[in-house]
Amino acid sequence: MKVLIFIEHDVVVRHFLHSAAFADLIARHDVKFVFPEPGFKRVKSDISRLKLAAPFRHLTVHQERLVIWKRLFQVNLLRWRPGASAAGLRRLNRKMIGPKAAAYYTFLALPGIFGLFRRRSFAYASKIPNTALDDLISEEKPDLILHPSVLEGAYINDLVASSKTTGIPLAVIMNSWDNPSTKQAMVGQPEWLLVWGPQTRQHAIDFVKMSPKQVVNFGAAQFDVYRHPPRIDRETFCARHGIDPAKKVLLYAGSSKETDEYSHLEALENAIEDARLKDLAVVYRPHPWGNGGKDGGRIIEREWRHIRIEETMRTYLEGVRDGNTAMSLPDYRDTHDVLSSIDALVSPLSTIILEGALHGKPTLCFLPVEEEDAHHLQLVLPLKHFEDMFNSPEFPTARGLPELVPGIAALLDRIDDDAHCARLAEACAHFVTPFDRPYGERLTEFCEAVARKTPKDTATINA
């Protein structure tokens, strides 16, 4: 079986290539990777150093078609739809594209006008075909195309169109939690969409308009490392961070939501100092592209008494202090070591809340809604993928800085609560379906099943 795998984003490199999600497929079949041309802004990783174990080639991104699909996606997001989540998406998109484009795109999104704009977009795209992609597919003659994706980007729409034309099955794999509900930039549907679990499966049906038979709960490739034992034990972790292992250890995991993480850590430092939080040590781990929140360089400069900087992210935070705000791609094994060693976790709205819960750790979602500069947080709060978490009693929230310390005090009472741990595992399964077998092994079997089925039989495939 011959498989082409299209990669066009650094975050996909981290989640799928660094995690060796395709290793089993490469070992058993003829696999080739396709990357954008060198210098493409979304892929800054050095492809030659990725240890792919399979050949790769570059495919120049068709910029004119990409502009068409991106504009169509952005205008579509500005169409009026009922509900707080849709309104939040409109506000977020207006901020991202700027006031002039927002005004113009809002006009294009009006009823009647949007239909005309969409038809003209497709007509223009038909005049500038992606012949480079067509030639590559014709030359390689794959049995299957895989595309791990954020559901918006350089290749996805042209791959959907090519799959329909050539009859070569396309399986798209969602990359991140919010992809089906906020990044659904596809102008058609692939033959298959692999999602994390029941929540994103329903989002794929509702927002991507996928047929239920074509959406498969598959878990998350980047979380597969969590199935293995950590590389260090708690005592070693505490020793490396200068923490008394008899104390409870709280991880403050930063986010990309532009909140004032320095002030949050300061509140925790003071609460431990005056014994409102007793026998507690805090480890701070910045989000890999969150820059430590507002003016995050301050965090590494201060001499904390009760706060420790997580050792594997110290260099990143030092770079932030020195003005380097580039995205980092930390090893998920480091994350696993940290989450296996701590007792509880708090974060201002990051996916690591789910990751901590998957480790059986009590988690607190902190929402500093009073912060005037936390515009990103305010914009994303209503988005659909957070809704189920906010509605779950197993994921408590603290709204505003005054609720942070009391919320953590209550959170610490859940440590070693077996009943809560069981409920947490059940709650997590709604977001990320658990499997006994490795992701890569299951993916290989899925690909083999797709490749050998006739179109009328593909609905019987069960990963």
Contacts in CASP RR format, 6 or more apart in sequence:
PFRMAT RR
TARGET T0000
AUTHOR 0000-0000-0000
METHOD contacts of the structure
MODEL  1
MKVLIFIEHDVVVRHFLHSAAFADLIARHDVKFVFPEPGFKRVKSDISRL
KLAAPFRHLTVHQERLVIWKRLFQVNLLRWRPGASAAGLRRLNRKMIGPK
AAAYYTFLALPGIFGLFRRRSFAYASKIPNTALDDLISEEKPDLILHPSV
LEGAYINDLVASSKTTGIPLAVIMNSWDNPSTKQAMVGQPEWLLVWGPQT
RQHAIDFVKMSPKQVVNFGAAQFDVYRHPPRIDRETFCARHGIDPAKKVL
LYAGSSKETDEYSHLEALENAIEDARLKDLAVVYRPHPWGNGGKDGGRII
EREWRHIRIEETMRTYLEGVRDGNTAMSLPDYRDTHDVLSSIDALVSPLS
TIILEGALHGKPTLCFLPVEEEDAHHLQLVLPLKHFEDMFNSPEFPTARG
LPELVPGIAALLDRIDDDAHCARLAEACAHFVTPFDRPYGERLTEFCEAV
ARKTPKDTATINA
1 29 0 8 1.000
1 30 0 8 1.000
1 143 0 8 1.000
1 144 0 8 1.000
1 447 0 8 1.000
1 448 0 8 1.000
1 451 0 8 1.000
2 29 0 8 1.000
2 30 0 8 1.000
2 31 0 8 1.000
2 32 0 8 1.000
2 140 0 8 1.000
2 141 0 8 1.000
2 142 0 8 1.000
2 143 0 8 1.000
2 144 0 8 1.000
3 25 0 8 1.000
3 29 0 8 1.000
3 30 0 8 1.000
3 31 0 8 1.000
3 32 0 8 1.000
3 142 0 8 1.000
3 143 0 8 1.000
3 144 0 8 1.000
3 145 0 8 1.000
3 146 0 8 1.000
3 447 0 8 1.000
4 31 0 8 1.000
4 32 0 8 1.000
4 33 0 8 1.000
4 34 0 8 1.000
4 136 0 8 1.000
4 137 0 8 1.000
4 140 0 8 1.000
4 142 0 8 1.000
4 144 0 8 1.000
4 145 0 8 1.000
4 146 0 8 1.000
5 22 0 8 1.000
5 31 0 8 1.000
5 32 0 8 1.000
5 33 0 8 1.000
5 34 0 8 1.000
5 145 0 8 1.000
5 146 0 8 1.000
5 147 0 8 1.000
5 148 0 8 1.000
6 33 0 8 1.000
6 34 0 8 1.000
6 59 0 8 1.000
6 145 0 8 1.000
6 146 0 8 1.000
6 147 0 8 1.000
6 155 0 8 1.000
6 159 0 8 1.000
7 13 0 8 1.000
7 16 0 8 1.000
7 17 0 8 1.000
7 33 0 8 1.000
7 34 0 8 1.000
7 35 0 8 1.000
7 43 0 8 1.000
7 148 0 8 1.000
8 35 0 8 1.000
8 36 0 8 1.000
8 40 0 8 1.000
8 42 0 8 1.000
8 43 0 8 1.000
8 61 0 8 1.000
8 149 0 8 1.000
8 153 0 8 1.000
8 154 0 8 1.000
8 155 0 8 1.000
9 42 0 8 1.000
9 43 0 8 1.000
9 149 0 8 1.000
9 150 0 8 1.000
9 153 0 8 1.000
9 175 0 8 1.000
10 42 0 8 1.000
10 43 0 8 1.000
10 44 0 8 1.000
10 45 0 8 1.000
10 327 0 8 1.000
10 329 0 8 1.000
11 150 0 8 1.000
11 175 0 8 1.000
11 176 0 8 1.000
11 327 0 8 1.000
11 329 0 8 1.000
12 148 0 8 1.000
12 149 0 8 1.000
12 150 0 8 1.000
12 175 0 8 1.000
13 43 0 8 1.000
13 45 0 8 1.000
13 50 0 8 1.000
13 329 0 8 1.000
14 222 0 8 1.000
14 329 0 8 1.000
14 332 0 8 1.000
15 21 0 8 1.000
15 148 0 8 1.000
15 175 0 8 1.000
15 176 0 8 1.000
15 220 0 8 1.000
15 221 0 8 1.000
15 222 0 8 1.000
16 22 0 8 1.000
16 148 0 8 1.000
16 173 0 8 1.000
16 175 0 8 1.000
16 221 0 8 1.000
16 222 0 8 1.000
17 50 0 8 1.000
17 52 0 8 1.000
18 329 0 8 1.000
18 331 0 8 1.000
18 332 0 8 1.000
19 221 0 8 1.000
19 222 0 8 1.000
19 224 0 8 1.000
19 225 0 8 1.000
19 332 0 8 1.000
19 439 0 8 1.000
20 440 0 8 1.000
21 148 0 8 1.000
21 221 0 8 1.000
21 224 0 8 1.000
21 439 0 8 1.000
21 440 0 8 1.000
21 443 0 8 1.000
22 31 0 8 1.000
22 54 0 8 1.000
22 146 0 8 1.000
22 440 0 8 1.000
22 443 0 8 1.000
23 53 0 8 1.000
23 440 0 8 1.000
24 438 0 8 1.000
24 440 0 8 1.000
24 441 0 8 1.000
24 443 0 8 1.000
24 444 0 8 1.000
25 31 0 8 1.000
25 440 0 8 1.000
25 443 0 8 1.000
25 444 0 8 1.000
25 447 0 8 1.000
26 52 0 8 1.000
26 53 0 8 1.000
26 54 0 8 1.000
27 53 0 8 1.000
28 444 0 8 1.000
29 444 0 8 1.000
29 447 0 8 1.000
29 448 0 8 1.000
31 54 0 8 1.000
32 54 0 8 1.000
32 55 0 8 1.000
32 56 0 8 1.000
32 57 0 8 1.000
32 140 0 8 1.000
32 142 0 8 1.000
33 52 0 8 1.000
33 54 0 8 1.000
33 55 0 8 1.000
33 56 0 8 1.000
33 57 0 8 1.000
34 56 0 8 1.000
34 57 0 8 1.000
34 58 0 8 1.000
34 59 0 8 1.000
34 136 0 8 1.000
34 155 0 8 1.000
35 43 0 8 1.000
35 47 0 8 1.000
35 56 0 8 1.000
35 57 0 8 1.000
35 58 0 8 1.000
35 59 0 8 1.000
36 42 0 8 1.000
36 43 0 8 1.000
36 58 0 8 1.000
36 59 0 8 1.000
36 60 0 8 1.000
36 61 0 8 1.000
36 154 0 8 1.000
37 58 0 8 1.000
37 59 0 8 1.000
37 60 0 8 1.000
37 61 0 8 1.000
38 47 0 8 1.000
38 58 0 8 1.000
40 61 0 8 1.000
40 154 0 8 1.000
42 153 0 8 1.000
42 154 0 8 1.000
44 326 0 8 1.000
44 327 0 8 1.000
45 329 0 8 1.000
47 56 0 8 1.000
57 136 0 8 1.000
59 132 0 8 1.000
59 133 0 8 1.000
59 136 0 8 1.000
59 155 0 8 1.000
60 132 0 8 1.000
61 154 0 8 1.000
61 155 0 8 1.000
62 128 0 8 1.000
62 130 0 8 1.000
62 132 0 8 1.000
62 133 0 8 1.000
62 158 0 8 1.000
64 128 0 8 1.000
65 125 0 8 1.000
65 128 0 8 1.000
65 130 0 8 1.000
65 157 0 8 1.000
65 158 0 8 1.000
66 153 0 8 1.000
66 154 0 8 1.000
68 121 0 8 1.000
68 124 0 8 1.000
68 125 0 8 1.000
69 125 0 8 1.000
69 153 0 8 1.000
69 157 0 8 1.000
69 185 0 8 1.000
69 187 0 8 1.000
70 152 0 8 1.000
70 153 0 8 1.000
70 185 0 8 1.000
71 105 0 8 1.000
71 121 0 8 1.000
72 117 0 8 1.000
72 118 0 8 1.000
72 121 0 8 1.000
72 187 0 8 1.000
73 152 0 8 1.000
73 185 0 8 1.000
74 93 0 8 1.000
74 97 0 8 1.000
74 101 0 8 1.000
74 105 0 8 1.000
75 105 0 8 1.000
75 108 0 8 1.000
75 109 0 8 1.000
75 114 0 8 1.000
75 117 0 8 1.000
76 109 0 8 1.000
76 114 0 8 1.000
77 89 0 8 1.000
77 90 0 8 1.000
77 93 0 8 1.000
78 90 0 8 1.000
78 93 0 8 1.000
78 94 0 8 1.000
78 102 0 8 1.000
78 105 0 8 1.000
78 106 0 8 1.000
78 108 0 8 1.000
78 109 0 8 1.000
79 109 0 8 1.000
79 114 0 8 1.000
80 86 0 8 1.000
80 90 0 8 1.000
80 109 0 8 1.000
84 382 0 8 1.000
85 181 0 8 1.000
85 382 0 8 1.000
85 383 0 8 1.000
85 384 0 8 1.000
85 387 0 8 1.000
87 382 0 8 1.000
88 379 0 8 1.000
88 380 0 8 1.000
88 382 0 8 1.000
88 383 0 8 1.000
89 182 0 8 1.000
89 383 0 8 1.000
91 379 0 8 1.000
92 379 0 8 1.000
92 380 0 8 1.000
92 383 0 8 1.000
93 102 0 8 1.000
94 102 0 8 1.000
94 106 0 8 1.000
95 375 0 8 1.000
95 379 0 8 1.000
97 105 0 8 1.000
107 113 0 8 1.000
108 114 0 8 1.000
108 117 0 8 1.000
122 187 0 8 1.000
130 158 0 8 1.000
130 162 0 8 1.000
133 155 0 8 1.000
133 158 0 8 1.000
133 159 0 8 1.000
133 162 0 8 1.000
134 162 0 8 1.000
137 145 0 8 1.000
137 162 0 8 1.000
137 166 0 8 1.000
137 168 0 8 1.000
142 168 0 8 1.000
143 168 0 8 1.000
143 169 0 8 1.000
143 451 0 8 1.000
144 168 0 8 1.000
144 169 0 8 1.000
144 170 0 8 1.000
144 171 0 8 1.000
144 447 0 8 1.000
144 450 0 8 1.000
144 451 0 8 1.000
145 159 0 8 1.000
145 162 0 8 1.000
145 163 0 8 1.000
145 168 0 8 1.000
145 169 0 8 1.000
145 170 0 8 1.000
145 171 0 8 1.000
146 170 0 8 1.000
146 171 0 8 1.000
146 173 0 8 1.000
146 447 0 8 1.000
147 155 0 8 1.000
147 156 0 8 1.000
147 159 0 8 1.000
147 170 0 8 1.000
147 171 0 8 1.000
147 172 0 8 1.000
147 173 0 8 1.000
147 190 0 8 1.000
148 172 0 8 1.000
148 173 0 8 1.000
148 175 0 8 1.000
148 221 0 8 1.000
149 155 0 8 1.000
149 156 0 8 1.000
149 172 0 8 1.000
149 173 0 8 1.000
149 174 0 8 1.000
149 175 0 8 1.000
149 179 0 8 1.000
150 174 0 8 1.000
150 175 0 8 1.000
150 176 0 8 1.000
150 179 0 8 1.000
150 183 0 8 1.000
151 172 0 8 1.000
151 174 0 8 1.000
151 175 0 8 1.000
151 179 0 8 1.000
151 180 0 8 1.000
151 183 0 8 1.000
151 184 0 8 1.000
151 185 0 8 1.000
151 186 0 8 1.000
151 208 0 8 1.000
152 183 0 8 1.000
152 184 0 8 1.000
152 185 0 8 1.000
153 185 0 8 1.000
156 172 0 8 1.000
156 185 0 8 1.000
156 186 0 8 1.000
157 185 0 8 1.000
157 186 0 8 1.000
157 187 0 8 1.000
157 188 0 8 1.000
159 170 0 8 1.000
159 172 0 8 1.000
159 190 0 8 1.000
160 170 0 8 1.000
160 186 0 8 1.000
160 187 0 8 1.000
160 188 0 8 1.000
160 189 0 8 1.000
160 190 0 8 1.000
162 168 0 8 1.000
162 170 0 8 1.000
163 169 0 8 1.000
163 170 0 8 1.000
163 190 0 8 1.000
163 191 0 8 1.000
169 191 0 8 1.000
169 192 0 8 1.000
169 450 0 8 1.000
169 451 0 8 1.000
169 458 0 8 1.000
170 190 0 8 1.000
170 191 0 8 1.000
170 192 0 8 1.000
171 190 0 8 1.000
171 191 0 8 1.000
171 192 0 8 1.000
171 193 0 8 1.000
171 194 0 8 1.000
171 446 0 8 1.000
171 447 0 8 1.000
171 450 0 8 1.000
172 186 0 8 1.000
172 190 0 8 1.000
172 192 0 8 1.000
172 193 0 8 1.000
172 194 0 8 1.000
173 193 0 8 1.000
173 194 0 8 1.000
173 218 0 8 1.000
173 221 0 8 1.000
174 180 0 8 1.000
174 193 0 8 1.000
174 194 0 8 1.000
174 195 0 8 1.000
174 196 0 8 1.000
174 200 0 8 1.000
174 204 0 8 1.000
176 183 0 8 1.000
176 351 0 8 1.000
177 196 0 8 1.000
177 200 0 8 1.000
177 351 0 8 1.000
177 354 0 8 1.000
177 385 0 8 1.000
177 431 0 8 1.000
178 383 0 8 1.000
178 385 0 8 1.000
179 200 0 8 1.000
180 193 0 8 1.000
180 195 0 8 1.000
180 200 0 8 1.000
180 203 0 8 1.000
180 204 0 8 1.000
180 207 0 8 1.000
180 208 0 8 1.000
181 200 0 8 1.000
181 203 0 8 1.000
181 206 0 8 1.000
181 207 0 8 1.000
181 383 0 8 1.000
181 384 0 8 1.000
181 385 0 8 1.000
182 383 0 8 1.000
182 384 0 8 1.000
182 385 0 8 1.000
184 207 0 8 1.000
184 208 0 8 1.000
186 208 0 8 1.000
188 209 0 8 1.000
189 208 0 8 1.000
189 209 0 8 1.000
189 210 0 8 1.000
189 211 0 8 1.000
189 214 0 8 1.000
190 214 0 8 1.000
191 214 0 8 1.000
191 450 0 8 1.000
191 458 0 8 1.000
192 214 0 8 1.000
192 215 0 8 1.000
192 216 0 8 1.000
192 450 0 8 1.000
192 458 0 8 1.000
193 204 0 8 1.000
193 208 0 8 1.000
193 210 0 8 1.000
193 214 0 8 1.000
193 215 0 8 1.000
193 216 0 8 1.000
194 216 0 8 1.000
194 218 0 8 1.000
194 219 0 8 1.000
194 446 0 8 1.000
194 463 0 8 1.000
195 201 0 8 1.000
195 203 0 8 1.000
195 204 0 8 1.000
195 215 0 8 1.000
195 216 0 8 1.000
195 217 0 8 1.000
195 218 0 8 1.000
195 219 0 8 1.000
196 217 0 8 1.000
196 218 0 8 1.000
196 219 0 8 1.000
196 220 0 8 1.000
196 431 0 8 1.000
196 432 0 8 1.000
196 433 0 8 1.000
197 217 0 8 1.000
197 218 0 8 1.000
197 219 0 8 1.000
197 429 0 8 1.000
197 430 0 8 1.000
197 431 0 8 1.000
197 432 0 8 1.000
197 433 0 8 1.000
198 217 0 8 1.000
198 429 0 8 1.000
198 430 0 8 1.000
198 431 0 8 1.000
198 433 0 8 1.000
199 385 0 8 1.000
199 388 0 8 1.000
199 430 0 8 1.000
199 431 0 8 1.000
200 385 0 8 1.000
200 431 0 8 1.000
201 212 0 8 1.000
201 215 0 8 1.000
201 216 0 8 1.000
201 217 0 8 1.000
203 384 0 8 1.000
203 385 0 8 1.000
204 210 0 8 1.000
204 215 0 8 1.000
205 211 0 8 1.000
205 212 0 8 1.000
205 215 0 8 1.000
207 384 0 8 1.000
213 459 0 8 1.000
214 459 0 8 1.000
216 446 0 8 1.000
216 461 0 8 1.000
216 462 0 8 1.000
216 463 0 8 1.000
217 433 0 8 1.000
217 463 0 8 1.000
218 433 0 8 1.000
218 439 0 8 1.000
218 442 0 8 1.000
218 443 0 8 1.000
218 446 0 8 1.000
218 463 0 8 1.000
219 432 0 8 1.000
219 433 0 8 1.000
219 434 0 8 1.000
219 435 0 8 1.000
219 439 0 8 1.000
220 432 0 8 1.000
220 439 0 8 1.000
221 439 0 8 1.000
221 440 0 8 1.000
221 443 0 8 1.000
222 332 0 8 1.000
223 332 0 8 1.000
223 355 0 8 1.000
223 358 0 8 1.000
223 432 0 8 1.000
224 438 0 8 1.000
224 439 0 8 1.000
224 440 0 8 1.000
225 332 0 8 1.000
225 333 0 8 1.000
225 336 0 8 1.000
226 336 0 8 1.000
226 339 0 8 1.000
226 355 0 8 1.000
226 358 0 8 1.000
226 359 0 8 1.000
227 438 0 8 1.000
228 336 0 8 1.000
230 333 0 8 1.000
230 336 0 8 1.000
230 337 0 8 1.000
230 340 0 8 1.000
230 341 0 8 1.000
231 333 0 8 1.000
231 336 0 8 1.000
231 337 0 8 1.000
232 240 0 8 1.000
232 337 0 8 1.000
232 341 0 8 1.000
233 341 0 8 1.000
234 245 0 8 1.000
234 249 0 8 1.000
234 340 0 8 1.000
234 341 0 8 1.000
235 245 0 8 1.000
237 243 0 8 1.000
237 337 0 8 1.000
237 338 0 8 1.000
237 341 0 8 1.000
238 244 0 8 1.000
238 245 0 8 1.000
238 249 0 8 1.000
238 341 0 8 1.000
239 245 0 8 1.000
240 311 0 8 1.000
241 281 0 8 1.000
241 283 0 8 1.000
241 308 0 8 1.000
241 310 0 8 1.000
241 311 0 8 1.000
242 308 0 8 1.000
243 249 0 8 1.000
243 281 0 8 1.000
243 283 0 8 1.000
243 308 0 8 1.000
244 281 0 8 1.000
246 279 0 8 1.000
247 279 0 8 1.000
247 280 0 8 1.000
247 281 0 8 1.000
248 279 0 8 1.000
248 280 0 8 1.000
248 281 0 8 1.000
248 343 0 8 1.000
248 344 0 8 1.000
248 412 0 8 1.000
248 415 0 8 1.000
249 280 0 8 1.000
249 281 0 8 1.000
249 282 0 8 1.000
249 283 0 8 1.000
249 341 0 8 1.000
249 342 0 8 1.000
249 343 0 8 1.000
249 344 0 8 1.000
250 268 0 8 1.000
250 280 0 8 1.000
250 281 0 8 1.000
250 282 0 8 1.000
250 283 0 8 1.000
250 342 0 8 1.000
250 343 0 8 1.000
250 344 0 8 1.000
250 345 0 8 1.000
250 346 0 8 1.000
250 408 0 8 1.000
250 412 0 8 1.000
251 282 0 8 1.000
251 283 0 8 1.000
251 284 0 8 1.000
251 285 0 8 1.000
251 310 0 8 1.000
251 338 0 8 1.000
251 339 0 8 1.000
251 342 0 8 1.000
251 344 0 8 1.000
251 345 0 8 1.000
251 346 0 8 1.000
251 361 0 8 1.000
252 261 0 8 1.000
252 264 0 8 1.000
252 265 0 8 1.000
252 268 0 8 1.000
252 282 0 8 1.000
252 283 0 8 1.000
252 284 0 8 1.000
252 285 0 8 1.000
252 307 0 8 1.000
252 345 0 8 1.000
252 346 0 8 1.000
252 347 0 8 1.000
253 285 0 8 1.000
253 287 0 8 1.000
253 345 0 8 1.000
253 346 0 8 1.000
253 347 0 8 1.000
253 350 0 8 1.000
253 352 0 8 1.000
253 353 0 8 1.000
254 261 0 8 1.000
254 284 0 8 1.000
254 285 0 8 1.000
254 286 0 8 1.000
254 287 0 8 1.000
254 290 0 8 1.000
254 292 0 8 1.000
254 293 0 8 1.000
254 347 0 8 1.000
254 348 0 8 1.000
254 350 0 8 1.000
254 352 0 8 1.000
255 287 0 8 1.000
255 290 0 8 1.000
255 293 0 8 1.000
255 347 0 8 1.000
255 348 0 8 1.000
255 349 0 8 1.000
255 350 0 8 1.000
255 377 0 8 1.000
256 287 0 8 1.000
256 289 0 8 1.000
256 290 0 8 1.000
256 350 0 8 1.000
256 376 0 8 1.000
257 293 0 8 1.000
257 348 0 8 1.000
257 349 0 8 1.000
257 350 0 8 1.000
257 374 0 8 1.000
257 376 0 8 1.000
257 377 0 8 1.000
257 380 0 8 1.000
258 290 0 8 1.000
258 293 0 8 1.000
258 294 0 8 1.000
258 373 0 8 1.000
258 374 0 8 1.000
258 375 0 8 1.000
258 376 0 8 1.000
258 377 0 8 1.000
259 293 0 8 1.000
259 294 0 8 1.000
259 348 0 8 1.000
259 368 0 8 1.000
259 371 0 8 1.000
259 374 0 8 1.000
259 377 0 8 1.000
260 293 0 8 1.000
260 294 0 8 1.000
260 295 0 8 1.000
260 368 0 8 1.000
260 371 0 8 1.000
260 373 0 8 1.000
260 374 0 8 1.000
261 284 0 8 1.000
261 286 0 8 1.000
261 292 0 8 1.000
261 293 0 8 1.000
261 294 0 8 1.000
261 296 0 8 1.000
261 299 0 8 1.000
261 348 0 8 1.000
262 293 0 8 1.000
262 294 0 8 1.000
262 295 0 8 1.000
262 296 0 8 1.000
262 298 0 8 1.000
262 299 0 8 1.000
262 302 0 8 1.000
263 401 0 8 1.000
264 348 0 8 1.000
264 366 0 8 1.000
264 368 0 8 1.000
264 401 0 8 1.000
264 404 0 8 1.000
265 282 0 8 1.000
265 284 0 8 1.000
265 299 0 8 1.000
265 304 0 8 1.000
265 307 0 8 1.000
267 401 0 8 1.000
267 404 0 8 1.000
267 405 0 8 1.000
268 277 0 8 1.000
268 282 0 8 1.000
268 306 0 8 1.000
268 307 0 8 1.000
268 404 0 8 1.000
268 405 0 8 1.000
268 408 0 8 1.000
269 282 0 8 1.000
269 304 0 8 1.000
269 305 0 8 1.000
269 306 0 8 1.000
269 307 0 8 1.000
271 277 0 8 1.000
271 405 0 8 1.000
271 408 0 8 1.000
272 278 0 8 1.000
272 280 0 8 1.000
272 281 0 8 1.000
272 282 0 8 1.000
272 305 0 8 1.000
272 306 0 8 1.000
273 305 0 8 1.000
273 306 0 8 1.000
276 405 0 8 1.000
276 409 0 8 1.000
277 405 0 8 1.000
277 408 0 8 1.000
277 409 0 8 1.000
277 412 0 8 1.000
280 306 0 8 1.000
280 412 0 8 1.000
281 306 0 8 1.000
281 308 0 8 1.000
282 306 0 8 1.000
282 307 0 8 1.000
282 308 0 8 1.000
283 307 0 8 1.000
283 308 0 8 1.000
283 309 0 8 1.000
283 310 0 8 1.000
283 338 0 8 1.000
283 342 0 8 1.000
284 299 0 8 1.000
284 307 0 8 1.000
284 308 0 8 1.000
284 309 0 8 1.000
284 310 0 8 1.000
285 310 0 8 1.000
285 313 0 8 1.000
285 338 0 8 1.000
286 292 0 8 1.000
286 293 0 8 1.000
286 296 0 8 1.000
286 299 0 8 1.000
286 313 0 8 1.000
286 316 0 8 1.000
286 317 0 8 1.000
286 320 0 8 1.000
287 293 0 8 1.000
287 350 0 8 1.000
287 352 0 8 1.000
288 313 0 8 1.000
288 316 0 8 1.000
288 327 0 8 1.000
288 328 0 8 1.000
288 329 0 8 1.000
288 330 0 8 1.000
289 327 0 8 1.000
289 328 0 8 1.000
291 297 0 8 1.000
291 320 0 8 1.000
291 325 0 8 1.000
292 299 0 8 1.000
292 317 0 8 1.000
292 320 0 8 1.000
294 371 0 8 1.000
294 373 0 8 1.000
294 374 0 8 1.000
296 317 0 8 1.000
296 320 0 8 1.000
296 321 0 8 1.000
297 317 0 8 1.000
297 320 0 8 1.000
297 321 0 8 1.000
299 309 0 8 1.000
299 317 0 8 1.000
300 309 0 8 1.000
300 314 0 8 1.000
300 317 0 8 1.000
300 318 0 8 1.000
300 320 0 8 1.000
300 321 0 8 1.000
301 321 0 8 1.000
309 317 0 8 1.000
310 338 0 8 1.000
312 330 0 8 1.000
312 331 0 8 1.000
312 334 0 8 1.000
312 338 0 8 1.000
313 328 0 8 1.000
313 330 0 8 1.000
313 334 0 8 1.000
316 328 0 8 1.000
316 330 0 8 1.000
335 352 0 8 1.000
335 355 0 8 1.000
336 359 0 8 1.000
339 345 0 8 1.000
339 352 0 8 1.000
339 355 0 8 1.000
339 356 0 8 1.000
339 359 0 8 1.000
339 361 0 8 1.000
340 359 0 8 1.000
342 361 0 8 1.000
343 361 0 8 1.000
343 362 0 8 1.000
343 412 0 8 1.000
343 415 0 8 1.000
344 361 0 8 1.000
344 362 0 8 1.000
344 363 0 8 1.000
344 364 0 8 1.000
344 408 0 8 1.000
344 411 0 8 1.000
344 412 0 8 1.000
344 414 0 8 1.000
344 415 0 8 1.000
345 352 0 8 1.000
345 353 0 8 1.000
345 356 0 8 1.000
345 361 0 8 1.000
345 362 0 8 1.000
345 363 0 8 1.000
345 364 0 8 1.000
346 363 0 8 1.000
346 364 0 8 1.000
346 365 0 8 1.000
346 366 0 8 1.000
346 398 0 8 1.000
346 404 0 8 1.000
346 408 0 8 1.000
346 411 0 8 1.000
347 353 0 8 1.000
347 363 0 8 1.000
347 364 0 8 1.000
347 365 0 8 1.000
347 366 0 8 1.000
348 365 0 8 1.000
348 366 0 8 1.000
348 367 0 8 1.000
348 368 0 8 1.000
348 377 0 8 1.000
349 365 0 8 1.000
349 366 0 8 1.000
349 367 0 8 1.000
349 377 0 8 1.000
349 380 0 8 1.000
349 381 0 8 1.000
349 386 0 8 1.000
353 363 0 8 1.000
353 365 0 8 1.000
353 389 0 8 1.000
353 395 0 8 1.000
354 389 0 8 1.000
354 428 0 8 1.000
354 431 0 8 1.000
354 432 0 8 1.000
356 363 0 8 1.000
357 363 0 8 1.000
357 394 0 8 1.000
357 395 0 8 1.000
357 424 0 8 1.000
357 427 0 8 1.000
357 428 0 8 1.000
358 428 0 8 1.000
358 432 0 8 1.000
360 421 0 8 1.000
360 424 0 8 1.000
360 425 0 8 1.000
362 411 0 8 1.000
362 412 0 8 1.000
362 414 0 8 1.000
362 415 0 8 1.000
362 417 0 8 1.000
362 420 0 8 1.000
362 424 0 8 1.000
363 395 0 8 1.000
363 411 0 8 1.000
364 396 0 8 1.000
364 397 0 8 1.000
364 398 0 8 1.000
364 407 0 8 1.000
364 408 0 8 1.000
364 411 0 8 1.000
365 389 0 8 1.000
365 390 0 8 1.000
365 395 0 8 1.000
365 396 0 8 1.000
365 397 0 8 1.000
365 398 0 8 1.000
366 397 0 8 1.000
366 398 0 8 1.000
366 400 0 8 1.000
366 404 0 8 1.000
367 377 0 8 1.000
367 381 0 8 1.000
367 397 0 8 1.000
367 398 0 8 1.000
367 399 0 8 1.000
367 400 0 8 1.000
368 374 0 8 1.000
368 377 0 8 1.000
368 400 0 8 1.000
368 401 0 8 1.000
368 404 0 8 1.000
369 377 0 8 1.000
369 378 0 8 1.000
369 381 0 8 1.000
369 399 0 8 1.000
369 400 0 8 1.000
370 400 0 8 1.000
370 401 0 8 1.000
371 377 0 8 1.000
380 386 0 8 1.000
388 430 0 8 1.000
388 431 0 8 1.000
389 395 0 8 1.000
389 431 0 8 1.000
390 397 0 8 1.000
392 427 0 8 1.000
394 420 0 8 1.000
394 423 0 8 1.000
394 424 0 8 1.000
394 427 0 8 1.000
395 427 0 8 1.000
396 407 0 8 1.000
396 410 0 8 1.000
396 411 0 8 1.000
398 404 0 8 1.000
398 406 0 8 1.000
398 407 0 8 1.000
398 408 0 8 1.000
414 420 0 8 1.000
425 434 0 8 1.000
428 434 0 8 1.000
435 442 0 8 1.000
442 463 0 8 1.000
445 463 0 8 1.000
446 461 0 8 1.000
446 463 0 8 1.000
449 461 0 8 1.000
449 463 0 8 1.000
450 458 0 8 1.000
450 461 0 8 1.000
453 460 0 8 1.000
453 461 0 8 1.000
END
